[in-house]
């Protein structure tokens, strides 16, 4: 059975997107890298638009796991979201 992934919506010129990427890479040492599927607004325009429409996304970055959505970037909320869905701590 394939590992289910959370979508991570990002876009260019988004300081919060960059902060989240740095948090994932540095603070969490890419611990959740295999759990995320990056969906960039420009590089994956159709998928990005579909997810925004389906989940009512108003800001980026956004983490989506099934019907659970976390918009914006707050370190503790991000960590809680990842632990909740992937059950492992960095």
Beta strands, then each sheet from edge to edge (+ up, - down):
strand 1: 6-10
strand 2: 36-40
strand 3: 62-65
strand 4: 68-71
sheet 1: 2+ 1+ 3- 4+
end
